[in-house]
């Protein structure tokens, strides 16, 4: 009995550490592209694990993340490497560092620099891989992102990125449009900003409302300032409508000098208060 116990113990100790490997087989590896003027999403489903996603939104930089089918409850570190596929044997895996591994459905998120590196490796047929803590116990998980069928999807992705709108919702959601003293005409930087906003509204169907609030500084009579704030808001409203924005999307208001953003005690503060505040709402 003791002999059998010792043999079993030796076998147990000689076994490699338990782990789980996830990678799409050659016949499973499919790259999907979801293109739009607002977001380009290039992704591959890793069977039984989750999605490996490259994503860039209008006005933002590229990012890569893993969207897991089940959330992770323990944080830690993930090791990153570049490996050769099986048919390119003889190439040694190359470590490219570590990244934080967070709780939740997206434990791995990489910014533009590393995400771009992963794209470049996939272009030449290499396999980005990650080793990170498992869902339970001390099991490590190894996951690979296959380069099979990557090239055609990548060409579509490059075309999508080239066609992205030059600004995103976060950048345009709130705009301060400043005017000269006693002026309400739309020109120069104001025109460029409103062109950008009108174009964005035309491609983002989630924008349901545009609020336009006209203001003036305290220089001049109160009644004059009230009318000046109205003319500024009306000029912005008319310009957007001329650019194709539906009138029922716009709500225009004006406040004279009654709601200063800054105290009207200096020239620079008064210049800031001569404004229209434009806000987009989804």
Order of alpha helices (4+ residues) and beta strands (2+ residues): alpha-beta-beta-beta-beta-beta-beta-beta-beta-alpha-beta-beta-alpha-alpha-beta-alpha-beta-alpha-beta-alpha-beta
